[in-house]
Amino acid sequence: MITLKGAEVSEKIKEQVQDMLKELDGRVPRLAVVRVGERPDDLSYERGAMKKLAAFGLESRSCVFPADISNEEFQREFRKINEDPQITGILVLRPLPKQICGADIENMIAPDKDLDGISPVNIAKVFAGDASGFAPCTAEAVVETLKANDIGISGKRAVIVGRSMVVGKPLAMLLMKENATVTVCHTKTEDLPGTCRDGEILVAAAGRAKMLNRDHAGAGAVVIDVGINVDENGKLCGDVDFESIKEKAAMATPVPGGVGAVTTAVLAKHLAQAALRQKNSH
Ligand code: NDP
């Protein structure tokens, strides 16, 4: 089985970003990472994203607010970031604390700065197959991983495990746009192993440590593991039992070292795209 490494996909995306930067006449795009509180997951994602952006020649800054900030105060602060002409793109680390109305933020964020596709405008564009918006970075990272490895998508049976708005649903739309025949599984799916085995491309986005194994992988399948979990020994792992599928799958992404690295590269690409689109609209 071939291991599909995220770092190699990320390098290819870096080349695209560098080409885009040449068109910006020296103006360096800047990301604002909006974080409320100190959740370890958020901190780790923020560190990874900022490191990747710096490596791609892009700027970022974090805008951090206390975990108990009120909804009104947060909206006031968020509006300032949203309207700041020095900020090219925004990434809101989620989930936000309960007292903050996430839907209001989704509606407030300027669609042309919404790099992770949370605004209803960008979601509608993903569903309409309109590439002028921003898709959620992780969903797009799956498609980028397939394309960078020359894995044909058109006409293939793609099975996605997970139907969240962050990964499963937008990914179904992106794969359909690439002419895959898409099946989306969830907790009520009957015969999950059989349905998964039917996939020539199998994407795991359930958030359950090592839940997919050799029973779920079809012979020769390409398996993309989006999951980020911690196993019984406290080690990072995906939704796929990598060792178990080795005997069935043709290719698979590891965790860590797979889709995660591509997600931050896609974020960087979106930031460069946002800068170009903003430049061209002025
Ligand atoms: P959610 O918890 O929002 O959604 C999980 C989905 O998986 C739901 O649709 C759920 O079904 C389905 N599911 C859960 N358990 C099962 C099961 N036993 N059988 C079938 N379906 C199941 O998760 P997210 O989409 O936000 O994230 C998924 C994973 O991806 C997580 O591990 C997360 O950490 C990771 N992730 C990784 C990123 C990256 O950069 N690599 C970025 C974002 C997320 P139902 O709808 O019926 O409840």
Boltz pocket constraint, residues with backbone or C-beta under 6 A from the ligand:
constraints:
  - pocket:
      binder: B
      contacts: [[A, 138], [A, 161], [A, 162], [A, 163], [A, 164], [A, 165], [A, 166], [A, 167], [A, 168], [A, 185], [A, 186], [A, 187], [A, 188], [A, 189], [A, 192], [A, 204], [A, 205], [A, 206], [A, 207], [A, 208], [A, 211], [A, 225], [A, 226], [A, 227], [A, 228], [A, 229], [A, 259], [A, 260], [A, 263]]
      max_distance: 6.0
